[in-house]
Amino acid sequence: MLFKIVVVALLAVIVLQLAEVLYRLPRRNAAKEAMERDGIAAKPADRRPEDGS
């Protein structure tokens, strides 16, 4: 019985810690929204080399 209580308590701690970490992560579009708000054109990164090779 005590083992079950300990397991449930540990699982609750793990879930709460994971929820806290996920809550603190920035939103995916936060940078894009900030650029649009500041008037900077948000365009996708161009991965091709500049020298044309």
DSSP file (Angstrom, degrees, kcal/mol; ACC not computed):
  #  RESIDUE AA STRUCTURE BP1 BP2  ACC     N-H-->O    O-->H-N    N-H-->O    O-->H-N    TCO  KAPPA ALPHA  PHI   PSI    X-CA   Y-CA   Z-CA
    1    1 A M     >        0   0    0      0, 0.0     4,-1.8     0, 0.0     5,-0.1   0.000 360.0 360.0 360.0 -44.5    0.0    0.0    0.0
    2    2 A L  H  >  +     0   0    0      1,-0.2     4,-2.3     2,-0.2     5,-0.2   0.879 360.0  57.1 -63.6 -36.8    2.8    2.4    0.9
    3    3 A F  H  > S+     0   0    0      1,-0.2     4,-2.5     2,-0.2    -1,-0.2   0.908 105.6  50.0 -60.6 -42.5    4.5    1.6   -2.4
    4    4 A K  H  > S+     0   0    0      1,-0.2     4,-2.5     2,-0.2    -1,-0.2   0.896 109.8  50.5 -64.0 -40.1    1.4    2.6   -4.4
    5    5 A I  H  X S+     0   0    0     -4,-1.8     4,-2.3     2,-0.2    -1,-0.2   0.913 111.4  48.3 -64.0 -42.2    1.2    5.9   -2.5
    6    6 A V  H  X S+     0   0    0     -4,-2.3     4,-2.5     2,-0.2    -2,-0.2   0.915 111.8  49.5 -64.6 -43.2    4.9    6.6   -3.2
    7    7 A V  H  X S+     0   0    0     -4,-2.5     4,-2.4     2,-0.2    -2,-0.2   0.924 112.2  47.4 -63.0 -45.1    4.5    5.7   -6.9
    8    8 A V  H  X S+     0   0    0     -4,-2.5     4,-2.2     1,-0.2    -1,-0.2   0.901 112.2  50.5 -63.7 -40.6    1.4    8.0   -7.3
    9    9 A A  H  X S+     0   0    0     -4,-2.3     4,-2.1    -5,-0.2    -2,-0.2   0.915 111.1  48.3 -64.3 -42.5    3.2   10.8   -5.5
   10   10 A L  H  X S+     0   0    0     -4,-2.5     4,-2.4     2,-0.2    -2,-0.2   0.907 111.2  50.1 -65.0 -41.7    6.3   10.5   -7.7
   11   11 A L  H  X S+     0   0    0     -4,-2.4     4,-2.5     1,-0.2    -1,-0.2   0.896 109.7  51.6 -62.9 -39.2    4.1   10.5  -10.9
   12   12 A A  H  X S+     0   0    0     -4,-2.2     4,-2.4     2,-0.2    -2,-0.2   0.908 109.8  49.3 -64.1 -41.0    2.3   13.6   -9.7
   13   13 A V  H  X S+     0   0    0     -4,-2.1     4,-2.4     2,-0.2    -2,-0.2   0.920 111.5  49.2 -63.6 -43.6    5.6   15.4   -9.1
   14   14 A I  H  X S+     0   0    0     -4,-2.4     4,-2.4     1,-0.2    -2,-0.2   0.924 112.2  47.7 -62.3 -45.1    6.8   14.4  -12.6
   15   15 A V  H  X S+     0   0    0     -4,-2.5     4,-2.4     1,-0.2    -1,-0.2   0.909 112.6  48.6 -64.1 -42.4    3.6   15.6  -14.2
   16   16 A L  H  X S+     0   0    0     -4,-2.4     4,-2.1     2,-0.2    -1,-0.2   0.895 111.6  49.3 -66.4 -39.1    3.7   18.9  -12.3
   17   17 A Q  H  X S+     0   0    0     -4,-2.4     4,-2.2     2,-0.2    -2,-0.2   0.915 111.8  48.9 -65.2 -42.0    7.3   19.5  -13.2
   18   18 A L  H  X S+     0   0    0     -4,-2.4     4,-2.5     1,-0.2     5,-0.2   0.903 110.3  51.2 -63.6 -41.3    6.7   18.8  -16.9
   19   19 A A  H  X S+     0   0    0     -4,-2.4     4,-2.1     1,-0.2    -1,-0.2   0.896 109.7  50.3 -63.2 -39.6    3.7   21.1  -16.9
   20   20 A E  H  X S+     0   0    0     -4,-2.1     4,-1.6     2,-0.2    -2,-0.2   0.915 111.3  48.0 -65.3 -42.4    5.8   23.9  -15.4
   21   21 A V  H  X S+     0   0    0     -4,-2.2     4,-0.9     1,-0.2    -2,-0.2   0.929 113.2  47.4 -64.0 -45.4    8.5   23.4  -18.0
   22   22 A L  H  < S+     0   0    0     -4,-2.5     3,-0.4     1,-0.2    -1,-0.2   0.854 109.9  53.7 -65.6 -34.0    6.0   23.4  -20.9
   23   23 A Y  H  < S+     0   0    0     -4,-2.1    -1,-0.2     1,-0.2    -2,-0.2   0.848 107.3  51.4 -68.4 -33.3    4.3   26.5  -19.5
   24   24 A R  H  < S+     0   0    0     -4,-1.6    -1,-0.2    -5,-0.1    -2,-0.2   0.650  86.4 103.3 -80.2 -14.8    7.6   28.4  -19.3
   25   25 A L  S  < S-     0   0    0     -4,-0.9     3,-0.1    -3,-0.4     2,-0.1  -0.419  79.6-111.8 -67.9 142.2    8.5   27.7  -23.0
   26   26 A P        -     0   0    0      0, 0.0    -1,-0.1     0, 0.0    -2,-0.1  -0.374  37.7 -95.9 -70.4 153.7    7.9   30.6  -25.3
   27   27 A R    >   -     0   0    0      1,-0.1     3,-1.2     2,-0.1     4,-0.4  -0.361  30.6-121.0 -66.0 151.0    5.2   30.3  -27.9
   28   28 A R  T 3  S+     0   0    0      1,-0.3     3,-0.4     2,-0.1     4,-0.3   0.865 111.0  40.4 -62.4 -37.5    6.4   29.1  -31.3
   29   29 A N  T 3> S+     0   0    0      1,-0.2     4,-2.8     2,-0.1    -1,-0.3   0.253  83.2 104.5 -98.1  13.0    5.1   32.2  -33.1
   30   30 A A  H <> S+     0   0    0     -3,-1.2     4,-2.0     1,-0.2    -1,-0.2   0.909  83.3  45.6 -62.8 -42.1    6.2   34.8  -30.5
   31   31 A A  H  > S+     0   0    0     -4,-0.4     4,-2.3    -3,-0.4    -1,-0.2   0.912 113.8  49.1 -67.6 -41.9    9.2   36.0  -32.5
   32   32 A K  H  > S+     0   0    0     -4,-0.3     4,-2.4     1,-0.2    -2,-0.2   0.918 111.6  49.1 -63.3 -43.4    7.1   36.2  -35.7
   33   33 A E  H  X S+     0   0    0     -4,-2.8     4,-2.2     1,-0.2    -1,-0.2   0.887 110.4  51.3 -63.9 -38.1    4.4   38.1  -34.0
   34   34 A A  H  X S+     0   0    0     -4,-2.0     4,-2.0    -5,-0.2    -1,-0.2   0.906 110.3  48.7 -66.1 -40.9    6.9   40.5  -32.5
   35   35 A M  H  X>S+     0   0    0     -4,-2.3     5,-2.7     2,-0.2     4,-0.5   0.912 112.2  48.4 -65.6 -41.5    8.5   41.2  -35.9
   36   36 A E  H ><5S+     0   0    0     -4,-2.4     3,-0.7     1,-0.2    -1,-0.2   0.887 111.1  50.9 -65.4 -37.4    5.1   41.8  -37.4
   37   37 A R  H 3<5S+     0   0    0     -4,-2.2    -1,-0.2     1,-0.2    -2,-0.2   0.868 111.0  48.2 -66.8 -36.1    4.2   44.2  -34.6
   38   38 A D  H 3<5S-     0   0    0     -4,-2.0    -1,-0.2    -5,-0.1    -2,-0.2   0.477 119.4-109.7 -84.8  -2.2    7.4   46.1  -35.0
   39   39 A G  T <<5S+     0   0    0     -3,-0.7     2,-0.5    -4,-0.5    -3,-0.2   0.612  71.7 138.8  87.2  12.2    6.9   46.4  -38.8
   40   40 A I      < -     0   0    0     -5,-2.7     2,-0.4    -6,-0.2    -1,-0.3  -0.793  59.0-117.1 -91.9 130.6    9.7   44.0  -39.8
   41   41 A A        -     0   0    0     -2,-0.5     2,-0.9    -3,-0.1    -5,-0.1  -0.517  23.3-146.4 -68.8 122.0    8.8   41.7  -42.7
   42   42 A A        +     0   0    0     -2,-0.4    -1,-0.1   -10,-0.1   -10,-0.0  -0.805  30.2 165.8 -92.6 105.3    8.9   38.2  -41.4
   43   43 A K        -     0   0    0     -2,-0.9     3,-0.1     1,-0.0    -2,-0.0  -0.877  41.5 -95.8-118.4 153.0   10.0   36.0  -44.3
   44   44 A P        -     0   0    0      0, 0.0     2,-0.1     0, 0.0    -1,-0.0  -0.312  49.8 -95.2 -65.7 150.3   11.3   32.4  -44.2
   45   45 A A        -     0   0    0      1,-0.1     2,-0.7     2,-0.0     0, 0.0  -0.422  31.8-132.0 -67.9 136.6   15.0   31.9  -44.1
   46   46 A D        -     0   0    0     -2,-0.1    -1,-0.1     1,-0.1    -3,-0.0  -0.819  19.4-171.4 -90.7 117.9   16.7   31.4  -47.5
   47   47 A R        +     0   0    0     -2,-0.7    -1,-0.1     2,-0.1     3,-0.1   0.490  50.9 104.4 -92.2  -3.2   19.0   28.4  -47.2
   48   48 A R  S    S-     0   0    0      1,-0.1    -2,-0.1     2,-0.0     2,-0.0  -0.507  81.4-101.0 -77.4 147.5   20.7   28.7  -50.6
   49   49 A P    >   -     0   0    0      0, 0.0     3,-0.9     0, 0.0    -1,-0.1  -0.333  22.6-130.0 -66.8 151.0   24.2   30.1  -50.7
   50   50 A E  T 3  S+     0   0    0      1,-0.2    -2,-0.0     2,-0.1    -3,-0.0   0.785 100.7  64.0 -72.3 -28.6   24.6   33.8  -51.6
   51   51 A D  T 3  S-     0   0    0      1,-0.1    -1,-0.2     0, 0.0    -3,-0.0   0.494 107.8-117.9 -81.0  -0.6   27.3   33.2  -54.3
   52   52 A G    <         0   0    0     -3,-0.9    -2,-0.1     1,-0.1    -1,-0.1   0.516 360.0 360.0  83.2   5.0   25.0   31.2  -56.5
   53   53 A S              0   0    0     -5,-0.0    -3,-0.1     0, 0.0    -1,-0.1   0.468 360.0 360.0 -87.7 360.0   27.0   27.9  -56.3
